[in-house]
Amino acid sequence: MAPLGGDPLPVDTEVAQMRTRHVLSAGHIVLKQDLEPMPQILRGEEVTVEVRHGAVEIETSAVALREARFGEPVTLQNPTSHMTYAARVIGQGRAAVIE
């Protein structure tokens, strides 16, 4: 019996919100280190953006130029003007403009 090189993924693991870190070949035993949680924002994804200034708050959309996880900064692009700006990830497919 050959060693696995890591801990096998438990059968009851919820993998719906996970992705592989690398290509897995057929018959490969999936190990814990083969998977990672999906980022809240993916590159090229349309993102809902909250913009607040004082008592005024608007919600708009933009396209993510890179992937990012909760709390991380992400560069977004306005789909109409193509201008880019920074925001912070606040949830699944959601970001808030950084002032």
N, C-alpha and C positions, 0 to 999 in steps of 0.2 A: 504494500500500500504506500503510495507516494504522499508526502506531506502537502497540504493545501497552500501553505504560505500565508495564511491568515485565517480569520474566523469566518465560517460560512454564514450567509445571510439567513436568519431564522425564517422558517416557513410562514409565520404569521405577520411578517413585516409588511406594512402598508407602503407600496411602491408607486402609487398613483401620482404623487407629487415629488418623485425622485427621477434622476437621470443617471446614465452611466458616465463614468469618468473617462472611459476609453472603449474601444471596440471590443466586444465580447465574442469569442468564437463559439460555434455550435458545440454543445456538450460541456461547456465551461461551467464549473460550479461557481455560482455568484457569491462573492465574498463581500463582507461589510464595506471594505475599502473600494469596491468596484462602483458603488453608488454614492450620490450626493444629493442633497435637497435641491429642488429647482429654485433658481433665483425668482424673486417676486416680479422682476422686470427682465424681459429678454430683449436682445438687440433686434431692432427692426419692428418691435411691437408697438402698437398704438397704446398710449398711456393717458390716463385721466390725470390732469394737472390742476392742483388747487393753487390759486394766487390770492394772497391776502395783503391788503394795505390798509392799516387802521381798521375801521369798522366795515370796510368793503371787502367782499370775498367773491371771486368768480371761479368758475370751473371751465376748463378748456381741454383740448387734447393736443398731443404732440407725439413724435416718434422717437423712441429710445435709440441712441447711437451706440450704446453698449449695454451689457447686462449688469444688473446690480441687485443687491440683497437689501433687506429691511435696514434702514438707518444709513445706508451708504449714499454718497452723492452719485448722480447720474447726469450725463449730458443728453439733453433733449433737443429736437429740432422742430420748429414750427412748420407744419406741412404746407402752409400757404406761402409764407415769406422765406422759408428755408433758413431763417436765423437760428442760431443755437444759443442755449442758455443752460444753467445748472439748476438742478432740483435735488431733493432728498427723497428717497423711497420711504413711503409711509404705509404701504400695504400692497396687496396683490394687484399689479397693474396700475398703481396710484403713486403719485409723487407730489410734493409741495415745493414751490419755488423758494430758493434760498435767497434771503435778503442780505 
